[in-house]
Amino acid sequence: MGYKFEYMTQEHAEEIAFNWHYDAEYSFYNMEEDKEDLAEFLDDQKRGDSNFFVTKDNDAIGFFSFNRVAINTIDIGLGIKPNLTGNGNGLELLKAGLDFAKIKYKPRKITLSVATFNQRAIKVYRKIGFEDVETFMQDTNGNRFEFLKMTFQCQQGESLCD
């Protein structure tokens, strides 16, 4: 059975926000670390219809957000359930998310931003074809962090673009 994407419900959002906790430096991704992000994530109106809860074989796997930033460009955000990180699950989840984006949004370009310390995620993004664009500093979680902006540019004939 494949991945299932469903609109994120309030129950899903609360499950992620209050029960998904990452260890060590990855605690940066705990929703409770940034009160503004947490409030937005828990607000059904602000989440809108761009956030999806992902399951595989009826088990929670992760979540995606897809935000149109230009006519042919989607910016994505994603998270994988903490107990599934670091075990090779990210590539498969990312591929499923890109396939979903292809069908729903038909982008020519996909962008994302990732904290530069998260080298295991960056490795997965590069493996699938994302390229580095630039680094930038952003205030979040009560501090200032460096992020890497990455892009996946579709080429004619690529499955993502067909």
N, C-alpha and C positions, 0 to 999 in steps of 0.2 A: 504494500500500500504506500502511496506517495504522500507528499506534504499537502496539508490542507491549510488554506489561508481563509480566515474569517475576520470580519470586522471586529475590532477590539471592543469588548463590552466593559462595563464598569467593574464587573467581577474579575475579568482578565487583568485590567489595569491595576487593581488593588493587589491581586496575587503577585504580579511582577514588582510593584512598588514596595510591598511590605515583606515579601517572602523570598525574593531572589536576592541573595547577598553573595558578593564576590570577595575573595580573600586577597590579602596583602595589597600590592599596588593597584590591583584591579578593583578594590573597594571604591575607587574613583567612580565606577559605573553604578554603584548602588544608588537607586533613585532618591533615597532619603538624604544623600550627600548635598544636594542642591535644592533648597526649599522652593525656589521659583520654578525650576524644572518639574519638581514633584507636583506642585499645584497645577501646573499646566497639563501634566500627564494624567492627573486624576479628574480633570474637568472634561466631561463628555463633549461639551460644545467646542472646546479648544482642540481636542483630539480629532474631532470631526470624522470624516470618512477616509482619512489617509493613513490610519494605523491598523495593523493587522496582527492577530495572534496566530501563531503557526503551530500546528500539531503534526505528528507523524504516528500512525498507528494508534491514534487517540491519546497520545502522550504529548504534553507540552514540550516544545522544542525551543521556541524563540518568538521574536516579534520583529516586525518591520514597520517603518514609516516611509511613505513615498510622497514627496512634495514637489509639485511642478514648479520649477524656478524660471523656465522659459518655455516657449512653444514646444520645442523638441527635447527638453532637458528635465530629467527627474533627479532630485537629490534624495538619497536614501540614508536612513539610519536603521540600525539593527542591533539586536541583542540576542545572545544565546543563553539558554538556561544554565546557571552557574555550574551545576554538576556535570554538564556536557562540554565545558570548555577545556581546551588543551588536549583533546582526545581525537582530533581530526574530523570533528563534526562540522566545523565552520565552513569548509569548502562546499560541502553538499548543501548546507542551508543557504549559502550565498547563491549557488547555482539555482536553487529552487526559487529564491527571491527574484533573481534576474529573469527567470522564465516567467514568473508571475507578472513582473513589470512589463515584459515584452507584450504580453497578451492584453493587460489592462490599460497601459499607458502609451505603448508604441513609441518609446523614446529613441532618439538618435544618439543621445549622450546621457550618461549617468554619472553623477558626482557623489562624493561622500567626503566626510572629514573624520579623522581618527587622531586620538592623542598619540603623539610621537613615541611615547614610552611603550605603547602597545604593539611591539614588534611582531608578535605572533599573528595579530589581525592584519597588519600591514603585509606580512608575508603571504597570507591567504589572498588578499586583494590583488597583489602583484601577480600571483600565480594565475589568477583568473583573467588578468589582462588590464587591470587598473594601472594607470601611470601617475607618477607624482606630478603635481602642478606647482604647489608652493607651500611653505609653512607660514603659520600666523599664530599670534598670541591671542588667547581668549580668556576672559574672566569667567570662571565657573567654580562651583563648590568652594566659594570663599577664598579663592586664590587665582593666580594667573598661570595658564598652562599653554604649552606649545602643541599645535595641531598640524596635521598634514592634510592638505586638500588633494584629493585624487580624482581622476576622471577615467571613464571607460568610454572611448569614442568608437561608435559603431562604424564599421567599414561595409561597403556594399558586399552582399553575399554572406555576411556573418549571420548566424542563426538568430542572434538577439535582434537584428534589424529587419529580418524577413517578415 
